[in-house]
């Protein structure tokens, strides 16, 4: 039997990179939260409670929370992964600074714009 992960991960950015991470980490068993400023990217995921994953490992990647509210997304998350375009990363960093707590790990996924 495979041991399932229980760590909670907040993914900041619901673009292609963020959704790919959501799918992979969800199938791996992580507890997920997804944040984006654009609620239209989140509404269907929130309504369904996650996303269907079409891959070799396939299945359903559940999402505990899909929100435009950054404090709600990162509160209590073990890991925060920022998956935004380079132009938005400074704004995200400033927004996250007062919200991060001791013990939280922050990963920044670099993406090229354009």
C-alpha distances in whole Angstrom, upper triangle without the diagonal:
4,6,9,13,15,18,21,23,27,28,31,33,32,33,31,30,29,27,25,24,23,21,19,18,18,15,13,13,17,19,22,26,28,32,35,39,39,38,38,35,33,34,32,29,30,31,28,25,24,24,23,21,23,21,18,15,18,17,19,19,20,23,24,28,30,33,36,37,35,35,33,31,31,31,28,26,24,25,28,28,32,32,35,38,40,43,41,39,42,42,39,39,42,40,37,39,40,37,35,34,33,29,29,28,30,29,32,31,35,36,39,41,43
4,6,10,13,15,18,20,23,24,28,29,28,30,28,26,25,24,22,20,20,18,16,15,15,12,10,10,13,16,19,23,25,29,32,35,36,35,35,32,30,32,30,26,28,29,26,23,22,22,21,19,20,19,17,13,16,16,17,17,18,21,22,25,27,30,33,34,32,32,30,28,27,28,25,23,21,22,24,24,28,28,32,35,36,39,37,35,38,39,35,35,38,37,34,36,37,34,31,30,30,26,25,24,26,26,28,28,31,32,36,38,40
4,7,9,12,15,17,21,22,26,28,27,29,28,26,24,23,22,19,19,18,16,14,14,12,10,9,11,14,17,21,23,27,30,34,35,34,34,31,29,31,29,26,27,28,25,23,21,22,21,20,22,20,19,15,17,17,17,16,17,19,20,23,25,28,31,31,30,30,28,25,25,25,22,20,18,19,22,23,26,27,30,34,35,38,36,34,36,37,33,33,36,34,31,33,34,31,28,27,26,23,22,22,24,24,27,26,30,31,35,37,39
4,7,9,12,14,18,19,23,25,24,26,25,23,21,20,19,17,16,15,13,11,10,10,7,5,8,10,13,17,20,23,27,30,31,30,31,28,25,27,26,22,23,25,22,19,18,18,18,17,20,19,18,14,15,15,14,13,13,15,16,19,22,25,28,28,26,26,24,22,21,22,19,17,16,16,19,20,23,24,28,31,33,35,33,31,34,34,30,30,33,31,28,30,31,28,26,25,25,21,20,20,22,21,24,24,28,29,33,35,37
4,6,9,11,14,16,20,22,22,24,23,21,19,19,18,15,14,14,12,9,10,10,7,5,5,8,11,15,17,21,24,28,29,28,29,26,24,26,25,21,22,24,22,19,17,18,19,18,21,20,19,16,17,16,15,13,13,14,14,17,20,22,25,25,23,23,21,19,18,19,16,13,12,13,16,16,20,21,25,28,30,32,30,28,30,30,27,27,30,28,25,27,28,24,22,21,21,18,16,16,18,18,21,21,25,27,30,32,35
4,6,9,13,15,19,21,22,24,24,22,19,19,19,16,15,16,14,11,11,12,10,7,5,6,10,13,16,19,23,26,28,26,28,25,23,25,24,20,20,23,21,17,16,18,20,19,22,22,22,19,19,18,16,14,13,13,12,15,18,20,23,23,21,21,18,16,16,16,13,11,10,11,14,16,20,21,25,28,30,32,29,27,30,29,25,26,28,26,23,25,25,22,20,19,19,16,15,15,17,18,21,22,26,27,31,33,35
4,6,10,13,16,19,20,22,22,20,17,18,18,14,13,15,14,10,11,13,11,9,6,6,9,11,14,17,21,24,26,25,27,24,22,24,24,20,20,23,22,18,17,19,21,20,23,23,23,20,20,19,17,14,13,13,12,14,17,19,21,20,18,18,16,14,13,13,10,8,6,8,11,13,16,18,22,25,27,29,26,24,26,26,22,22,24,23,19,21,22,18,16,15,15,12,11,11,13,14,18,19,23,25,28,30,33
4,7,10,13,16,17,20,20,18,15,16,16,13,12,14,14,10,10,13,12,10,6,4,6,8,11,13,17,20,22,21,23,21,18,21,21,17,17,20,19,15,15,17,19,19,22,22,24,20,20,19,17,13,12,10,9,11,13,15,18,17,15,14,13,10,9,10,8,5,5,7,9,11,14,16,19,23,25,26,23,21,24,23,19,20,22,20,17,19,19,16,14,14,15,13,10,11,12,14,16,17,21,23,27,28,31
4,6,10,13,14,16,17,15,12,13,14,10,9,12,12,8,10,13,12,11,7,6,5,6,9,11,14,18,19,19,21,18,16,19,20,16,16,19,19,15,14,16,18,18,21,21,23,20,20,19,16,13,12,10,10,11,12,14,16,15,13,13,12,9,8,10,9,5,6,5,6,7,11,12,16,19,21,23,20,18,20,20,16,17,19,17,14,17,18,15,13,14,15,13,10,9,10,10,13,14,18,19,23,24,27
4,6,10,11,14,16,13,10,12,13,10,9,13,13,11,12,15,15,14,10,9,6,5,6,7,11,14,16,16,18,16,14,17,18,15,14,18,18,15,14,15,19,18,22,22,24,22,21,20,18,14,13,10,10,9,10,10,12,12,9,10,10,6,6,9,9,6,8,6,5,6,8,10,13,17,18,20,17,15,18,17,13,14,16,14,12,15,16,12,12,13,15,14,10,10,9,10,12,13,16,18,21,22,25
4,6,8,10,12,10,6,9,10,8,7,11,12,10,11,15,15,15,11,11,7,6,5,6,9,12,14,14,16,13,12,16,16,13,14,18,18,15,13,14,17,17,20,20,23,21,20,19,17,13,13,10,12,10,9,11,12,12,10,12,12,8,9,12,13,10,11,9,6,5,6,7,10,13,16,17,14,13,16,15,12,13,16,14,12,16,17,14,14,16,18,17,13,12,10,10,10,10,13,14,18,19,21
4,7,9,12,10,7,10,12,10,10,14,15,14,15,18,18,18,15,14,11,9,6,5,6,9,11,13,15,12,12,15,17,14,15,19,19,17,15,16,19,19,22,23,25,24,23,22,20,16,16,13,14,12,10,10,10,11,8,11,12,8,9,13,14,12,13,11,7,6,5,6,7,11,13,14,11,10,13,12,8,11,13,11,10,14,16,13,13,16,19,18,14,13,11,10,10,10,12,13,16,16,19
4,6,9,8,5,8,11,10,10,13,15,15,16,19,19,20,17,16,13,11,7,6,5,8,9,11,12,9,10,14,15,13,15,18,18,17,15,15,18,18,21,22,24,23,22,22,20,16,17,14,16,13,11,11,10,12,11,14,14,11,12,16,18,15,17,14,11,9,7,5,5,9,12,13,10,10,13,12,10,13,15,13,13,17,19,17,17,20,22,22,18,17,14,13,11,10,12,11,14,14,16
4,7,7,5,6,9,10,9,11,14,14,14,17,19,19,17,16,12,11,7,7,6,9,8,10,10,6,7,11,12,10,12,15,15,15,12,12,15,15,18,19,22,21,20,19,17,14,15,12,15,12,9,10,10,13,13,16,16,12,15,18,20,17,19,16,13,11,10,8,8,11,14,15,13,14,17,16,13,16,19,17,16,20,22,20,20,23,25,24,21,19,17,15,14,13,14,13,15,15,17
4,6,5,6,9,10,10,12,14,15,16,18,20,21,19,19,15,14,11,10,9,11,10,12,11,8,10,14,14,13,15,18,18,17,15,14,16,16,17,18,22,22,20,20,18,16,17,15,18,16,13,14,14,17,16,19,19,16,18,21,23,20,21,18,16,13,11,8,7,9,13,14,12,14,17,16,15,18,20,19,19,22,24,22,22,25,28,27,23,21,18,16,14,12,13,11,13,12,13
4,6,5,6,9,10,11,12,14,15,17,18,20,19,19,16,16,13,13,12,15,14,15,14,11,13,16,15,14,17,19,18,18,15,13,15,14,15,15,19,19,17,18,17,15,17,16,19,18,15,17,17,20,19,22,22,19,20,24,25,21,22,19,17,14,13,9,10,11,14,16,15,16,20,19,17,20,23,22,21,25,27,25,25,27,29,28,24,22,19,17,15,12,13,10,12,12,13
4,6,5,6,9,10,11,12,14,16,17,18,17,18,15,15,12,13,12,15,15,17,17,13,14,18,17,15,18,21,20,19,16,14,16,14,16,16,18,18,17,19,18,15,17,16,19,18,16,17,17,20,18,21,21,17,18,22,23,19,20,16,14,11,10,6,8,10,13,15,14,14,18,18,16,18,21,20,19,22,25,23,22,25,26,25,21,19,16,13,12,9,10,8,11,12,14
4,5,5,6,9,10,10,12,14,15,16,14,15,11,11,8,9,10,13,13,14,15,11,12,15,15,13,15,18,17,16,13,12,15,14,16,16,19,18,17,18,16,13,14,13,15,14,12,13,14,16,15,18,17,14,15,18,19,16,17,14,12,9,8,6,8,11,14,16,14,14,17,17,14,16,19,18,17,20,22,20,20,22,24,22,19,17,14,12,11,9,11,11,14,15,17
4,5,5,6,9,10,10,12,14,15,14,14,11,11,9,11,11,14,14,14,14,10,10,13,13,10,13,16,14,14,10,9,11,10,12,13,17,16,14,14,13,10,12,11,14,14,12,14,15,18,17,20,19,15,17,20,21,18,19,16,14,12,12,9,11,14,17,19,17,17,21,20,18,20,23,21,20,24,25,23,22,25,27,25,21,20,18,16,15,13,15,14,16,17,18
4,5,5,6,9,10,11,12,14,14,15,13,13,12,14,14,18,17,18,17,14,14,17,16,13,16,19,17,16,12,10,11,9,11,11,14,13,12,14,13,11,13,13,16,16,15,17,19,21,20,22,21,18,19,22,22,19,19,16,15,12,13,10,13,15,18,20,19,19,22,22,20,22,25,23,22,25,27,25,24,26,27,25,22,20,18,15,15,12,14,13,16,17,19
4,5,5,6,8,10,10,12,11,12,10,11,10,13,14,18,18,18,19,15,15,18,17,14,16,19,18,16,12,11,13,11,13,13,15,14,13,14,13,10,12,12,15,15,14,16,18,20,18,20,19,16,16,19,19,15,16,13,12,9,11,9,12,15,17,20,18,17,21,21,18,19,23,21,20,23,25,22,21,23,24,21,18,16,14,12,12,10,13,13,17,18,20
4,6,5,6,8,10,11,9,10,7,9,8,11,13,17,17,16,17,13,12,15,14,11,13,16,14,12,9,8,10,9,13,13,16,14,13,12,10,7,9,8,11,12,11,14,16,18,17,19,17,14,15,18,18,14,15,13,12,10,12,11,14,17,20,22,19,19,22,22,19,20,23,21,20,23,25,22,21,22,24,22,18,17,16,14,15,13,16,16,19,20,22
4,6,5,6,9,10,10,12,10,12,11,14,16,20,19,19,18,15,14,16,15,11,14,16,14,12,9,7,8,6,9,9,12,10,9,9,8,6,9,10,13,14,14,17,19,21,20,22,21,17,18,21,21,17,18,16,16,14,15,14,17,19,22,24,23,22,26,25,22,24,27,25,23,27,28,25,24,26,27,25,22,20,19,17,18,16,18,18,21,22,24
4,5,5,6,9,9,12,11,13,13,17,18,22,22,22,22,18,17,20,18,15,18,20,17,16,12,11,11,8,10,9,11,9,9,10,10,8,11,12,15,17,16,19,22,23,22,24,22,19,19,22,21,17,17,15,15,13,15,14,17,20,22,25,23,22,26,26,23,24,27,26,24,27,29,26,24,25,26,23,21,18,18,16,17,15,18,18,21,23,24
4,5,5,6,6,8,8,11,12,15,17,21,22,21,22,18,17,20,19,15,17,19,17,15,12,11,13,11,14,13,14,11,12,12,11,8,10,10,13,14,15,18,20,21,20,21,19,16,16,19,17,14,13,12,13,11,14,14,17,20,23,25,23,22,25,25,21,22,26,24,22,24,26,23,21,22,23,20,17,16,16,14,16,15,18,19,22,24,26
4,5,5,5,7,7,10,11,15,17,21,21,20,21,17,16,18,16,13,14,16,14,11,9,9,10,9,12,12,14,11,10,9,7,4,6,8,10,12,13,17,20,21,20,21,19,16,17,19,18,15,15,14,15,14,16,16,19,22,25,27,25,24,27,27,23,24,27,25,23,26,27,24,23,23,25,22,19,18,18,17,19,18,21,21,25,26,28
4,5,8,10,11,14,15,19,21,25,24,23,23,20,19,20,18,15,17,19,16,14,11,10,10,8,11,10,11,7,7,7,7,5,8,11,14,16,17,20,23,24,24,25,23,20,20,22,21,18,18,17,18,17,19,19,22,25,27,30,28,27,30,30,26,28,31,29,26,29,31,27,26,27,27,24,22,21,21,20,21,20,23,23,26,28,29
4,6,9,11,14,16,19,22,26,26,25,26,22,21,23,21,18,19,21,19,16,14,13,13,11,14,13,13,9,10,10,10,9,11,12,15,17,18,22,24,25,24,25,23,20,20,21,20,16,15,15,16,16,19,19,22,25,27,30,28,26,30,30,26,27,30,28,26,28,30,26,25,25,25,22,20,18,19,18,20,19,22,23,27,29,30
4,7,9,13,15,19,22,25,26,25,25,22,20,22,21,17,18,20,17,14,12,13,14,13,16,15,16,12,12,11,10,8,9,10,12,15,17,20,23,23,22,23,21,18,18,19,17,15,14,14,16,16,19,20,23,26,29,31,29,27,30,30,26,27,30,28,25,28,28,25,23,23,24,21,19,18,19,19,21,21,24,25,29,30,32
4,6,10,12,16,19,23,23,23,24,21,18,21,20,16,17,19,17,14,12,14,15,14,18,17,18,15,15,14,12,9,9,9,10,13,15,17,20,20,19,19,17,14,14,16,14,11,10,10,12,13,16,17,20,24,26,28,26,24,27,26,23,23,26,24,21,24,25,21,20,20,20,17,15,15,16,16,18,18,22,23,27,28,31
4,7,10,14,17,21,22,20,22,19,17,18,18,14,14,17,15,12,11,13,15,16,19,19,21,17,17,15,12,9,8,7,7,9,12,15,18,17,17,17,14,12,12,13,11,9,10,10,12,13,16,17,20,24,26,28,25,24,26,25,22,22,25,22,20,22,23,19,18,18,19,17,15,15,16,16,19,19,23,24,28,29,31
4,7,10,13,17,18,17,18,16,13,15,15,12,12,15,14,10,9,11,14,14,18,19,21,18,17,15,12,9,7,5,6,7,9,11,14,15,14,14,12,9,10,12,11,9,10,10,10,11,13,14,17,21,23,25,22,21,23,22,19,20,22,20,17,20,21,18,17,18,19,17,14,14,15,15,17,17,20,21,25,25,28
4,7,10,14,15,14,16,13,11,13,14,11,10,14,14,11,10,12,16,16,20,21,23,21,19,18,15,11,9,6,6,5,6,8,11,11,10,11,9,6,8,10,11,8,11,10,9,10,12,13,15,19,21,22,19,18,21,19,16,18,20,17,15,18,19,15,15,17,19,18,14,15,14,15,16,16,20,20,24,24,27
4,7,10,11,11,13,10,8,11,12,9,9,13,13,11,10,11,15,16,19,20,23,21,19,18,15,12,11,7,8,6,5,6,8,10,9,12,10,7,9,12,13,11,14,12,10,10,10,11,12,16,19,20,16,16,19,17,14,16,18,16,14,18,19,16,16,18,21,20,16,16,14,14,15,15,18,18,21,21,23
4,7,9,9,11,9,8,11,13,11,11,15,16,14,13,15,18,19,22,23,26,25,23,22,19,15,14,11,11,8,6,5,5,7,6,10,9,6,9,12,14,12,15,13,10,10,10,10,11,14,17,17,14,14,16,14,11,14,15,13,12,16,17,14,15,18,21,20,17,16,14,15,14,15,17,17,20,19,22
4,5,7,9,7,7,11,13,12,12,15,17,16,15,16,19,20,23,24,27,26,24,23,20,17,17,14,14,11,8,7,5,8,8,12,12,10,12,15,18,16,18,16,13,12,10,10,9,12,15,15,11,13,15,13,11,14,15,13,13,17,18,16,17,20,23,23,19,19,16,16,15,15,17,16,18,17,19
4,6,9,9,9,12,15,14,14,17,19,18,18,19,22,23,26,28,31,30,28,27,24,21,20,17,17,14,11,8,5,8,9,12,13,12,14,17,20,18,21,19,16,15,13,13,11,13,15,14,11,13,15,12,11,14,15,12,14,17,18,16,18,22,25,25,22,22,19,19,17,17,18,18,19,17,19
4,5,6,7,9,12,13,13,15,17,17,17,17,21,22,24,26,30,29,27,26,23,20,20,17,18,15,11,9,7,11,12,16,15,14,17,20,22,21,24,22,18,17,15,14,12,14,17,16,13,16,18,15,14,18,18,16,17,21,22,20,22,25,28,28,25,24,22,21,20,19,20,18,20,18,19
4,5,5,6,9,10,10,12,14,15,15,16,19,21,24,26,29,28,26,24,21,19,18,15,16,12,9,7,6,10,12,15,14,13,17,19,22,20,24,22,19,19,17,16,15,17,20,20,17,19,21,18,16,20,21,18,19,22,23,21,23,26,29,29,25,25,23,23,22,21,23,21,23,21,22
4,5,5,8,10,10,11,14,15,14,15,18,20,22,25,28,27,25,23,20,19,18,16,17,15,11,10,10,14,16,19,18,16,20,22,25,23,26,24,22,20,19,17,16,18,21,21,18,21,23,20,19,23,24,21,22,26,26,24,26,29,32,32,28,28,25,25,23,22,23,22,23,21,22
4,6,7,8,9,11,13,13,12,12,15,17,19,21,25,24,21,21,18,16,16,14,16,13,9,10,10,13,15,18,17,15,18,21,23,21,23,21,19,17,16,14,14,16,19,19,17,18,21,19,17,21,22,20,20,24,25,23,24,27,30,29,26,25,22,22,20,19,20,18,20,19,20
4,6,5,6,9,10,10,10,11,14,16,19,21,25,23,21,19,16,14,13,11,12,10,6,7,8,11,13,16,14,12,16,18,20,19,21,20,18,17,16,15,15,18,21,21,18,20,22,20,18,21,22,19,20,23,24,21,23,25,28,27,24,24,22,21,21,20,22,20,22,21,23
4,6,5,6,9,10,10,12,15,17,20,23,26,25,22,20,17,15,14,12,13,11,8,9,10,13,16,18,16,15,18,20,22,21,24,23,21,20,20,19,19,21,25,24,22,23,26,23,21,24,25,22,23,26,27,24,25,28,31,30,27,27,25,25,24,24,25,24,26,25,26
4,5,5,6,8,8,9,12,14,17,20,23,22,19,17,14,13,12,11,13,12,9,11,13,16,18,21,18,17,20,22,24,22,25,24,22,21,21,19,20,22,26,26,24,25,28,26,23,27,28,25,25,29,29,27,28,30,33,32,28,28,26,26,25,24,26,24,26,25,26
4,5,5,6,5,6,10,12,15,18,21,20,17,15,11,10,9,8,10,9,7,10,13,15,17,19,16,14,18,20,21,19,21,20,19,18,18,17,18,21,25,25,22,23,26,24,22,25,26,24,23,27,27,24,25,27,29,28,25,25,23,23,23,22,24,23,25,25,26
4,6,5,7,9,13,15,19,21,24,22,19,17,13,12,10,8,9,7,5,8,11,13,15,17,14,13,16,18,19,18,21,20,19,19,19,19,20,23,26,26,23,24,27,24,22,25,26,23,22,26,26,23,24,26,28,27,24,25,24,24,24,23,26,25,27,27,28
4,6,8,10,13,16,19,22,25,23,20,17,14,13,11,10,11,10,9,11,14,16,19,20,17,16,20,21,23,21,24,24,23,23,23,22,23,26,29,30,27,28,30,28,25,28,30,26,26,30,30,26,28,29,32,31,28,28,27,27,27,27,29,28,30,30,31
4,5,7,9,13,16,19,22,20,16,14,10,10,9,9,11,11,10,13,17,19,20,22,19,18,21,22,23,21,24,23,23,22,23,22,23,26,30,30,28,28,31,29,27,29,31,28,27,31,31,28,28,30,32,31,28,28,27,27,27,26,29,28,30,30,31
4,7,10,13,16,19,21,19,16,13,9,8,6,5,7,8,8,12,15,17,18,20,16,15,18,19,19,18,20,20,20,20,21,20,22,25,29,30,27,27,30,28,25,27,29,26,25,28,28,25,25,27,29,27,24,25,24,24,25,24,27,27,29,29,31
4,7,9,13,15,18,16,13,11,7,5,4,5,8,9,9,12,16,17,18,20,17,15,17,19,20,17,19,19,18,18,19,18,20,23,26,27,25,25,28,27,23,26,28,25,24,27,28,25,25,26,28,27,23,23,22,22,23,21,24,24,26,27,28
4,6,10,12,15,14,10,9,6,5,7,8,11,12,11,15,18,20,20,23,20,17,20,22,22,20,21,20,19,18,19,18,20,22,26,27,25,25,29,27,24,27,29,27,26,29,30,27,27,29,30,29,25,25,24,22,23,21,23,22,25,25,26
4,7,10,12,11,8,6,5,6,9,11,15,16,15,19,21,24,24,26,24,21,23,26,25,23,24,23,22,21,22,20,22,25,28,30,28,28,31,31,28,30,33,30,29,33,34,30,30,32,33,31,28,27,26,25,25,23,25,24,27,27,28
4,6,9,8,5,5,6,7,10,12,16,18,17,20,23,25,25,27,25,22,24,26,26,23,23,22,22,20,21,19,21,24,27,29,27,27,31,30,27,30,32,30,29,32,34,31,30,31,33,30,27,26,25,23,23,21,23,22,25,26,26
4,7,8,5,7,9,10,14,16,20,21,20,24,26,28,28,31,29,25,27,30,29,26,27,25,25,22,24,21,23,25,28,30,29,29,33,33,30,32,35,33,32,35,37,34,33,35,36,33,30,29,28,25,25,23,25,23,25,26,27
4,5,5,8,11,12,15,18,21,23,22,26,28,30,30,32,30,26,28,30,30,26,26,24,24,22,23,21,24,25,28,31,30,29,33,33,30,32,36,34,32,35,37,34,33,35,35,33,30,28,27,25,25,22,24,23,25,26,27
4,5,9,12,14,17,20,23,25,25,28,31,33,32,34,32,29,30,32,31,28,27,26,26,24,26,24,26,28,31,34,33,32,36,36,33,35,38,37,35,38,40,37,35,36,37,34,31,29,28,26,27,24,26,25,27,29,30
4,7,10,11,14,17,21,23,23,26,29,31,30,32,30,26,27,29,28,25,24,23,24,22,24,23,26,28,31,33,32,31,35,35,32,33,36,35,33,36,37,34,33,33,34,31,28,27,26,24,25,23,26,25,28,30,31
4,7,9,12,15,19,21,21,24,27,29,29,30,28,25,26,29,28,25,25,23,24,22,24,22,25,27,30,33,31,31,34,34,31,33,36,34,32,35,37,34,32,33,34,31,29,27,27,25,26,23,26,25,28,29,30
4,7,10,13,16,18,19,22,25,27,27,29,26,23,25,27,26,23,24,23,23,22,24,23,25,28,31,33,31,31,34,34,31,33,35,33,31,35,36,32,32,32,34,31,28,27,27,25,26,25,27,27,29,30,31
4,6,9,13,15,15,19,22,24,24,26,23,20,22,24,23,21,22,21,21,20,22,21,24,26,30,31,29,29,32,32,28,30,33,30,29,32,33,30,29,30,31,29,26,25,25,24,25,23,26,26,29,29,30
4,7,10,12,12,16,19,21,21,22,20,17,19,20,20,17,18,17,17,17,19,18,20,23,27,28,26,26,29,28,25,27,29,27,25,28,29,26,25,26,28,25,22,22,21,20,22,20,23,23,26,27,28
4,7,9,10,14,18,19,19,20,17,15,17,18,18,15,17,17,17,17,19,19,21,25,27,29,26,26,29,28,24,26,29,26,24,27,28,24,24,25,26,24,21,21,21,21,22,22,25,25,28,29,30
4,6,7,10,14,15,15,16,13,11,13,15,15,13,15,15,14,15,17,16,19,22,25,26,23,23,26,24,21,23,25,22,21,24,24,21,21,22,24,22,19,19,19,19,20,20,23,23,26,27,29
4,7,10,14,14,14,14,11,10,12,12,12,11,14,14,14,16,18,18,20,24,27,28,24,24,26,25,21,23,25,22,20,23,23,19,19,20,22,21,18,19,19,20,21,22,25,25,29,29,31
4,6,10,10,11,12,8,7,10,11,12,11,14,15,14,15,16,17,18,22,25,25,22,22,24,22,19,21,22,19,17,21,20,17,18,19,22,21,18,19,18,19,20,21,24,24,27,27,29
4,7,9,10,12,9,8,11,13,15,13,16,16,14,14,15,15,16,19,22,23,19,20,22,20,17,19,21,18,17,21,21,17,19,21,23,23,19,20,19,19,19,19,22,22,24,24,26
4,5,7,10,8,7,10,12,15,14,17,17,14,15,15,15,15,19,21,21,18,18,20,17,15,18,18,15,15,18,18,15,17,19,23,23,19,20,18,19,19,20,22,22,24,24,26
4,6,9,9,8,11,13,16,16,19,18,15,15,14,15,14,17,19,19,15,16,18,15,13,16,16,13,13,17,17,15,17,20,23,23,20,21,19,19,19,19,21,21,23,22,24
4,6,5,6,9,10,14,14,17,17,14,15,15,16,16,19,21,20,16,17,18,15,12,15,15,11,11,15,14,12,14,17,20,21,18,19,18,19,19,20,22,23,25,24,27
4,5,5,6,8,12,11,15,14,11,12,12,14,14,17,18,18,14,14,15,12,9,11,12,8,8,11,11,9,11,14,17,18,15,16,14,16,16,18,20,20,23,23,25
4,5,5,6,10,10,14,14,12,14,14,17,17,20,21,21,17,17,17,14,12,13,13,9,8,11,9,6,9,11,15,16,13,15,14,17,18,20,22,23,26,26,29
4,6,5,9,10,13,14,12,15,15,17,18,22,23,23,19,19,20,17,14,16,16,13,11,14,13,10,12,13,17,17,14,16,16,18,19,21,24,24,27,27,30
4,6,8,8,11,11,9,11,12,14,15,19,21,21,17,17,18,16,13,14,15,12,11,14,14,10,11,13,16,16,13,14,13,15,16,17,20,21,24,24,27
4,6,5,9,8,7,10,11,14,15,19,20,21,17,16,17,16,12,13,14,11,8,11,11,7,8,9,12,12,9,11,10,13,14,16,19,21,24,25,28
4,6,9,10,10,13,15,18,19,23,24,24,21,19,20,18,15,15,16,13,11,12,11,7,8,8,12,12,10,12,13,16,18,20,23,25,28,28,32
4,6,9,10,14,16,19,21,25,26,27,23,21,22,21,18,17,18,16,13,14,14,10,9,8,10,10,8,11,13,16,18,21,24,26,29,30,33
4,5,7,10,13,16,18,22,23,24,21,19,20,20,16,16,18,16,12,14,14,11,9,9,11,10,7,9,10,12,15,17,21,23,26,27,30
4,7,10,13,16,19,23,23,25,22,20,21,21,18,17,19,18,14,15,16,13,10,9,10,7,5,6,9,11,14,17,20,23,26,28,31
4,6,10,13,16,19,20,22,19,17,19,19,15,14,17,16,13,14,16,13,10,11,11,9,6,5,6,8,11,13,16,19,23,24,28
4,6,10,12,16,17,18,16,13,15,15,11,11,14,13,10,12,14,11,9,11,12,11,7,6,5,6,8,11,14,16,20,21,24
4,6,9,13,14,16,14,11,14,14,11,11,15,14,11,14,16,14,12,14,16,14,11,8,6,5,6,7,11,13,16,18,21
4,6,9,10,12,10,8,11,11,8,9,12,12,10,13,15,14,13,16,18,17,13,11,8,6,5,6,9,10,14,15,18
4,7,9,11,10,8,12,13,10,12,15,14,13,16,19,17,17,20,21,20,16,14,11,9,6,5,7,7,11,12,15
4,6,8,6,6,10,10,8,11,14,13,13,16,19,18,18,21,23,23,19,17,13,11,9,7,8,7,9,9,13
4,5,6,7,10,11,10,12,15,15,16,18,21,21,21,24,26,25,22,20,16,14,10,9,7,5,6,6,9
4,5,5,8,10,10,11,14,15,16,17,21,21,20,24,25,25,22,20,16,14,10,9,7,6,6,7,10
4,6,7,8,10,11,13,14,16,17,20,21,21,25,27,27,24,22,18,16,13,13,11,10,9,8,11
4,6,5,6,9,10,11,12,14,17,17,18,22,24,24,21,19,16,15,12,12,11,10,11,10,13
4,5,5,6,9,10,10,12,15,15,15,19,21,21,18,16,12,12,8,10,9,10,11,12,15
4,5,5,6,9,10,11,14,15,15,19,21,22,19,17,14,14,11,13,12,13,14,14,18
4,5,5,6,9,10,13,13,15,18,21,22,19,18,15,15,13,15,14,15,16,15,19
4,5,5,6,9,11,11,12,16,18,19,16,15,12,12,10,12,13,14,16,16,19
4,5,5,6,9,10,10,14,16,17,14,13,10,11,10,13,13,15,17,18,21
4,6,5,8,10,11,14,17,18,16,16,13,15,13,16,17,18,20,20,23
4,6,7,8,10,13,16,18,15,16,13,15,14,17,18,19,21,21,24
4,6,5,6,10,13,14,11,12,10,12,12,15,17,19,21,21,25
4,6,6,9,12,14,12,12,11,13,14,17,18,21,23,24,27
4,6,8,11,14,13,14,13,16,17,20,22,24,26,27,30
4,6,10,12,10,12,12,15,16,19,21,23,26,26,30
4,7,9,7,9,9,12,14,17,20,22,25,26,30
4,6,6,9,10,14,17,20,23,25,29,30,33
4,6,9,11,15,17,21,24,27,30,31,35
4,6,10,13,16,19,22,25,29,31,34
4,7,10,13,16,19,22,26,27,31
4,7,10,13,16,19,23,25,28
4,7,10,13,16,19,21,25
4,6,10,13,16,18,22
4,6,9,13,15,18
4,6,10,13,16
4,7,10,13
4,6,9
4,6
4
